[in-house]
Amino acid sequence: MPEGTEGKCQQCGATLLPRWRFCVACNAPVAGASRRPQGQLAETLRHLPSTHQPDKTVVFVPEYREERLKRERRIKMAMIGAAVGCVLLAVASFVFWRSKEHKKAQVPQMQRETMARNELDMYAKSIENFRADVGRYPTLQEGLSALLKQPPTLENWHGPYLERDYSVDPWGRDYVYQAFNDGKSYAVYTYGPEGEAAGRYFMQVNSGSPGQTASPTP
């Protein structure tokens, strides 16, 4: 209905107000009335941000969904592979560190074994030199000290047969000397790192193999 023109309601015959879309008497819609907002209201609606936002409706496309799922699976597998790689790297680093520490811990033990072997070899040579002068090995009573200091009853002693006292092994325990059959045979040994509690010698030399040190017992 044109502005400024009065009309009648087709339902009740009441006079219609200009620019109204409904009859004030019976609320019936006015035929031909503009449904677009006019004046200040229309200008305000045109400047509302919501009226200018793009349509965010997502259209479901099966091909896009399958591609998205494949991409997510690839990302997931990559993340799992990276995690497994990190775990394997950590395990390898730990094994390498433990191996290095184990080898480092073995160095002092190997040095002590070498020192004990050398000292037992010196004892074997010295005892043989003692026997060459005296005609027998030191008795159990004389012990290894007879290689450094002349026993009162011996006249053919031409020692000392050692340059110094080696009676303490590299593990801080005394070497054990045993004599058999009044000095006709002998054995010198060390109990090694476990001590006498091990119940067996660790290294030894004896009259049956002078100058040859027995290997460490297992």
C-alpha angles and dihedrals in degrees: 000000000000118000115261093026119113118215140180127247110252090215105047104005094239119148112266121226118234116267092006117131095200134050112252091216104048104006091236115155115256112237114237095013115144114255095196117099114255137205123356094352092057092048091050093050091051091058097047110115092224092064091061100046117112121248109270096193109138115218112213111235116177093211092054091048093051091048091050092050091050090050091050091049091051091050091048093050091047091052092048091049091050091049092049090048091052091050092049091048091051092049092048091049091050093049091049091049092049091048091050092048091048092052090046090052090050094057097077091045092052090048091053091048091051091049093049091049091052093047093049090050089052090050091051093052093044093049090050090051089050090052092049090058102035101031095238143047121268112281122239089257093052094045125172092318088076087074091063104030127036114246112233094240097053121090101172094055110129101173169117088150094185127053091222144351114291096168094123116072123222090266092059098257130114120262110246118235122194127183126194134197096010095308099320092121137011146182131207119191146157128222090218127208096336095053127210090321088077089071094221138068120263099204132359147172124204143174090266091064108021113190093014118103118212115238118254112277115244 
